[in-house]
Amino acid sequence: MTSKELSYLGIGIGIGTAAAMLLTPRSGEETQQFLKDKANDAKRRAEELRDSAAQVVDRGKDKLRHQVQNLGAAVEAGKQAYRESVETTPE
């Protein structure tokens, strides 16, 4: 971004902020409370999302552990079958 573009961005932010302050239908205290409530809602939702993600990760780890156990059991069964076939094969 060039310095000219940054200047325009700053001017736009200033104009937008001024317009929002002039056109808001609430008093300053009401607006502050509204913003605090929205911030708290966002924080609560973020915590819920984090908890959900942690649950999904835990379920994924459990499934992966189960698959690793199944694979280990299959490998052992294959080894045992090979040993038995080698032992019973006539020379």
Phi, psi and omega in degrees: 000134179278168180293329178294317179295320178296322178297314178298321178298314178299317178297318179297318178296318179298314179296317179296319179295316179297316180297319180296320180292323182283328187260358182293136182278000183248161174284172180300316180295319178296319179295318178299316180295319178301314180294321177297317179298316179296320179295319178295320177298316180296320179296316179297316179296322178296320178295319178297318179296318178298317179295319178297317180297320179296321178295318179297317179297317179298316178297320178297318178296318179298316179295320179296316177302317180297317180294321178296319178297316179298318179296317178299318179295321179294319178296315179297320178296321178296318178297317180296318179296320179296314179300316181295321180291325179290320181291328183264355180282125177289147181271000000 
